[in-house]
Amino acid sequence: MALETYINALVLGIAEGLTEFIPVSSTGHLILLGDLLGFQGPPGKVFEVAIQLGAILAVCVVYFGRLWHVASRLHTDPGARRFVTAVLLGFLPALAIGFFAHGFIKSVLFNPTVVCISLITGGILILAVERYLPASRFHEVEALPVSVSLRIGLFQCIAMIPGVSRSGATIIGGLLMGVDRKAAAEFSFFVAIPTMAAATTYDLYKNWSSMSLDGGLLIAVGFGAAFLAGALVVRGLLNFVGRFGFQPFGWYRIAIGILMLTWLYG
């Protein structure tokens, strides 16, 4: 396989890590960037899904202390049990709907036009939510009631449409439910762990027979790049959001969506 293909995989991995945890749609960026680069990865879009697990691993590393605290005190600490319950309830709707809609999403919705429209629509929604932000009632993941966690999980299901953004859907859902910006962003980080682990496992299982050594190496390159870039974003995002909110991401989504539509149809 040509060196250019591996360089493209590296670029896509960096793009994945930089965009997975901000509300701009990492999948959308991978589809658009892959189209621009003419990148041909393993069949079934498994590359685009599998490298997301690299970014998710970054969350596990950056938040290792907190996750270990929860795991080690699960039997004795009510707060740890509430944390796990909240994350599981945020994950289960996507698991159920994704299982049945997986084929339709991959075959019909993974195209640049859908991504551009979703980016623009999501950007407008982010600006609207930031402008009319409800008062915050919940300030940490452990404080989220069952009903709120489940509703945020339903919001995450909208992100199955490429370009919507998984983090964006969960963050907007959290803000609308009265979760403050920091807790909404953290909840999005933690829900990503089981969500993307399940998606990657399922995609690899479905496409395992068509995988090759070159395809595996491409995924490894993208995975490593996504991990390093994702770690940088996770460490800096909360401070950025605390200072500027989510509005910059809304304007970015609208701008990139319009630019890409102009490029596609201009």
Residue pairs with C-beta under 8 A, 6 or more apart in sequence:
1 214
1 217
1 218
5 39
5 40
5 218
6 217
6 218
6 221
8 34
8 37
8 39
9 39
9 41
9 47
9 218
9 219
9 221
9 222
9 225
10 221
10 222
10 225
11 33
11 37
11 225
12 30
12 33
12 34
12 37
12 39
12 47
12 48
12 51
12 222
12 225
13 51
13 54
13 221
13 222
13 223
13 224
13 225
13 226
13 229
14 225
14 226
14 228
14 229
15 26
15 29
15 30
15 33
15 229
16 26
16 29
16 30
16 48
16 51
16 52
16 54
16 55
16 222
16 225
16 226
16 229
16 230
17 54
17 55
17 58
17 225
17 226
17 227
17 228
17 229
17 230
17 231
17 232
17 233
18 229
18 230
18 232
18 233
19 25
19 26
19 29
20 26
20 52
20 55
20 56
20 167
20 192
20 226
20 230
20 233
21 55
21 59
21 167
21 185
21 188
21 189
21 192
21 230
21 233
21 234
21 237
22 167
22 233
22 237
22 249
23 122
23 126
23 165
23 167
23 168
23 169
23 171
23 172
23 246
23 249
23 250
23 253
24 119
24 165
24 168
24 249
24 252
24 253
24 256
25 115
25 118
25 119
25 122
25 159
25 162
25 163
25 164
25 165
25 166
25 168
25 253
26 52
26 55
26 165
26 166
27 48
27 52
27 115
27 162
27 163
27 165
27 166
28 115
28 118
28 119
28 162
28 163
28 164
28 165
30 48
30 51
31 48
31 110
31 111
31 112
31 115
31 162
31 163
32 112
32 115
32 116
32 256
32 260
33 39
34 41
34 48
35 112
41 47
41 48
41 215
41 218
41 219
42 207
42 210
42 211
42 212
42 215
42 218
42 219
43 207
43 210
44 106
44 203
44 206
44 207
44 210
45 106
45 110
45 203
46 203
46 204
46 206
46 207
46 211
46 215
46 219
47 215
47 218
47 219
47 222
49 196
49 199
49 200
49 203
50 200
50 203
50 204
50 219
50 222
50 223
51 219
51 222
51 223
51 225
51 226
52 196
52 199
52 200
52 226
53 196
53 197
53 200
53 223
53 226
54 222
54 223
54 224
54 225
54 226
54 227
54 230
55 192
55 196
55 226
55 227
55 229
55 230
56 192
56 193
56 196
56 197
56 230
57 227
57 230
58 226
58 227
58 228
58 230
58 231
58 233
58 234
59 189
59 190
59 192
59 193
59 230
59 234
60 67
60 193
61 231
62 231
62 234
62 235
63 189
63 190
63 234
69 80
70 77
70 80
70 83
70 84
71 80
73 80
74 80
74 81
74 84
79 142
80 142
82 142
82 143
82 144
83 141
83 142
83 190
85 146
85 149
86 141
86 142
86 144
86 146
86 149
86 187
87 141
87 149
87 187
87 190
87 191
87 193
87 194
88 194
89 146
89 149
89 150
89 153
90 149
90 150
90 152
90 153
90 156
90 170
90 187
90 190
90 191
91 153
91 156
91 191
91 194
91 195
91 198
92 150
92 153
93 150
93 153
93 154
93 156
93 157
94 153
94 156
94 157
94 159
94 160
94 195
95 194
95 195
95 198
97 157
97 160
98 105
98 157
98 160
98 198
98 199
98 202
99 202
101 160
102 202
102 206
105 160
105 161
105 162
109 160
109 161
109 162
110 162
111 162
112 260
112 264
113 261
113 264
114 161
114 162
114 163
115 162
115 163
115 257
115 260
116 163
116 257
116 258
116 260
116 261
116 264
117 163
117 257
117 261
118 161
118 162
118 163
118 164
118 257
119 163
119 253
119 254
119 256
119 257
119 260
120 253
120 254
120 257
120 258
120 261
122 163
122 164
122 165
122 168
122 250
122 253
123 249
123 250
123 251
123 252
123 253
123 254
123 257
124 250
124 254
125 172
125 250
126 168
126 172
126 246
126 247
126 249
126 250
126 253
127 247
127 250
127 251
129 172
129 175
129 176
129 246
130 245
130 246
130 247
130 250
133 175
134 175
134 176
134 178
135 178
136 178
136 179
136 180
137 178
137 179
138 144
138 145
138 148
138 177
138 178
138 179
138 180
138 183
139 179
139 180
139 182
139 183
140 183
141 183
141 186
141 187
141 190
143 183
144 152
144 179
144 183
144 187
148 174
148 177
148 178
148 179
151 173
151 177
152 170
152 173
152 174
152 177
152 179
152 187
152 191
153 191
154 173
155 169
155 170
155 172
155 173
155 174
155 176
156 166
156 169
156 170
156 173
156 191
156 195
157 169
158 164
158 169
159 165
159 166
159 168
159 169
159 170
163 257
166 188
166 192
166 195
167 185
167 188
167 192
168 249
170 184
170 187
170 188
170 191
171 181
171 184
171 185
171 188
171 246
174 183
174 184
174 187
174 188
175 181
175 184
175 246
179 187
181 241
181 242
181 245
181 246
182 238
182 241
182 242
185 237
185 238
185 241
186 238
189 234
204 211
